[in-house]
Structure formats: C-alpha cells, structure tokens
C-alpha cells in the first residue's frame, strides 16, 4: 500500500480544497482534458482528438498509466456481456442484448495514435482497459502531456450510454471518451467495465462537440458560445446556414464529463435561490412508452412540474448536508433509468410525477455523494448509493408530506431484512463488480447503506449525526474519501470509538437480535433481563411506559464505545445504566418501580436498530402477567 499521508506539495491547478481537511498531507492526482469531437449522427460514430495533461501529485514515480475504454464493453463476449449472461439474476436491461448486437450497433473505441510529450508511446488494449507503457516516467510533482487521436462508435443504448434509448432519445453520451484511470494511495484502479460504478480523477474539461445543427445538447459544464448555437441558449438563430454546429463546453473541479443530445429536446431553466441554475432537456412531444399508463400530455405536464420540486430539493440538500458547490445542474432525458454525473444526470422520463421527481432527487443527491464526495464507487458502492438513498428518503418526505408520517427509511430496512431471510446477503465491503448476485449488490449498496447511516444516528444521537454529515461534506468535498474517513469524522464528532460498528456492519454479515427474556418483581423493583440473541452487539435504548401515563428512557451503552450519546428526547427522563460488555450475552436492568406500575417495556421504540426479530423486543405487562393456560 502506498503512503497516503506523505508530505508533498499540492500542485493542483484550479482545485480548491477545504482548510479543515482531516490530514493536511492528503494528496490526489489532477488532470486537464482538451477534446475536439466530430459526430456523425447517421452512423452513430465520432472522431476525436484528446490532449490530456496529467499531474502526478503522488509520492510515487509512475512508469505506466491506464485508460478506460468503456464503449468496448458493448461487444459480444465482452466481460459485461458474459457477466450478464451468466449471473444468477441478470439486469433486465442487459441480459443477452449485447450478444445479439449487429456490427453497426456495437460500441468501440479505436485508438489511432497516442503520444507522450510529443513522442509516440506504446500501449495495449484488453477489453475496456488500455495500458500505456511510458517513455518517460512521471516523477512525484511532475506533469506529462498525452495527445490521442481516436474514433469511436456509439453502441445501441443498452446500459447507461448509447443511441436511441427506449424513449427515443438519440444520444446518451456517458462513459463516452477514453478516460484515464485513477491512481491513489492504493495504486491504479483500472477496473474493467462490467456494469457497476466509477472512479475518476478531478480536473478540468474543455470540450468542443461538432454535431448536426438540428440537435440540442445538454452537458456537464458551461456552454462557452451560446450566441453561436441557439436552441434555447440564444433568442434567435438561423440554422439554415450550417449543417453542423460546434458546442463548446468547459467544466472545472469535476471528475467526468457527460452530455445528451436530441433534435426534439425542449430546454427550460429554473433558478435555485442562492444556488445553481437548473437546466431541463426533454422531449416535449414524446410518445409514451407505456401509452396505457401515461398520455403524452401527462408526461409533458410532469416535466413542466419537475423544476418546482427540483428547486426545493436543492434547497433542502444544501441546508441539511452542505451547500451545492457548482452554479449549474442539468436534468437530461436519456439513458436507461437514472445515472449520476458531475453537474447533471441522464434519466428516463416516461414516468408518473412521483417517479420522475423521485429519480431526479436521487440523482441530484449524487452530486453530494459521488459528484463532490468522489469516493471510489467500485470499491465502496455503499457510500455513494447508501448515502444517497438515505438522503433521498428524507428529501422526498420533505417534498411530499413536509417530512411527517411513517418511518421514511422503512423500505430500506425491509429490503435488508428480506435478503437475510432469503439467505442471499453479501457483505457491504464487497467490490461492486464481485457481488454474487445483482440483488446482493443492490441491497448492500442502496438499502443496507441507508440502514448503516440511520443506525449510526441511533448510536451517536441525531444532532451529533447531523453535525457529522455536514462536517464530512465540508472536509472531504472535491476529494476521494473512503469509509474509514467517514468513520473518523463521526468518531471525532461523537467522541466515541466506532470501529466495532464498521467491522460488524460493513465488513461482515453478522446480525442484530436483542430480546427481553424475563421480568421479575423484587421488593418494589422490577428486574428486566435482556439477551443478545445474535452476534452483533449494540447499545440499547429501553423505553418503559407506566400505567400512570409517564415514561422513562433507560440507556445501556456498550463498554467499547467509550462514551454515551446525548439524550435525544429530553422531555422524557433518561437513566443511564452501567455499560454492557459485548462478551456478556445477557444484561439485567433494575427499574425502581414494581411490575404492577408498568404497562409496557420496549427495546428501541424508534425502530432505528436493524433488529432482525422484533417479536421479542416488547413486553406488554398485562399480557405477560397473565397466568399460563393449562
């Protein structure tokens, strides 16, 4: 493992980082892309030149680099194709579709030339990864320039990127260019593209895209020449004078670049107060894919209502988790569902209003958790997806019922319980591409990731958790945090030791199950015995409800936590008991009132504890005291 925290000057050009970072010696790489792309919309091909300036801010001398060539995945017998045809539960959007692609519908990147600092350099391509052997090693603190000429074919839309998606959008251009792999303290990450998540180098993009003049583009970054291309970016434009237009885009402090294009896009905008300008690109006159469910007019109205919800969602997220740091975000109809990219998303639009808002909210929240807190999605999928699922549930509750009602994370908990019951659970710490099933990946990353956060809120307390989430964003924005970095923030914020929680819930598949096994009255007091039925230890919130209507909280911390959480409900008296050593399977609590005065005793009334069997968590005293029937 490389030294992550070696003293090294930061040479980042244009990237600004928080002064409150956990380690001032943190380093990461930086890139500058300049690309000139010429698109043939009839044949779904394009030629391109790419100038890539690579800054080695690591303490290591680099003798090789790697590029991702994502479009090569869309060829028969690619790793994505084979994986989809052999996994137990294939993605319904993929299945065997890649295997059946004709030659003019496959995807590819052909590298015609590659130079380092002006001299030809050797390279080899295997599937979606290109390995480059450097003529000149890149020493710590040094930079090098790669110049590439390439030609590519856009695949028929199957997974995320491609042409002519199921809603008739012509071009969904994500993972569309040769992209250099990330190098960090764990070395290179040239993961083959099999269908999961991504990891990229922060930097700048300067991209010119020449395309048929009838097309309207939405993209990462800012348009530099709106007066030249029109289409909602300028008041007037006469397209009759040109067969092609060149759209010039720039983006800073991002780790990827996405665009979408269609001749029928409508482009509208909305301004978030004290926030970004939102752009919406959709087919106003699209024909509903599910015409029996949605009419063309309904779909149009849904897209017209989306901006109002999107503005409120950005306001909510900026208020609760940290201010969105860019001044633009685009919602672009396209792709195969919803997928996040810096400063924008590709989403399908043939949806009910609730579904359209839901997918938009989920993807915009990824601007916090992956777009700005740019963790390695392949290695830690639960960070970006779990955090986003957690925040999405709260944001949607805010939008549609003012945050009131049932437990907003109930679906995540139920998904977690279901996969355990079915015997299909896999550890959250599994690499995204290496889950045994798609369901195992989805549940671990999305649902269990959200449960991890809500349960952490149970452990350290709500106010502490909320402070920690804001601090995590502030200190790690525009960086590549991992799970332990997040844990360190929460440990410092709560003054607790939390490594045990990470080890049990992230790195294992051990479960929580606590129960009340007995209650005994002695000399005017009640002794309640609790038992840890399964392997994972947790602190316990015990709520006692008395027959006179009063309540008492009993809090049992764990010894290995080394602290207690604040009282989250100060209106109810709380008694803190002696801590529970995790090696002890049982623990007896003394309540200083007789059993006759007690109505109910319950473990974790907030239901944030992911207890796999809640049937033994509650005792109703009148039922408990009934004589046993013969």
PyMOL commands that set and color helices and strands:
alter all, ss='L'
color gray80, all
select helices_A, chain A and resi 70-73+79-86+98-100+103-105+226-229+239-241+296-321+353-365+367-372+381-401+410-421+432-434+438-460+462-476+483-494+499-505+559-561+595-597+614-616+621-624
alter helices_A, ss='H'
color red, helices_A
select strands_A, chain A and resi 30-40+45-55+62-68+108-116+119-120+122-126+129-138+143-153+162-163+171-173+179-180+183-184+187-188+203-212+216-219+222-223+244-254+259-262+265-271+277-283+328-333+338-341+344-347+514-522+525-532+540-546+551-558+574-580+586-591+598-603+618-620
alter strands_A, ss='S'
color yellow, strands_A
deselect
rebuild
show_as cartoon
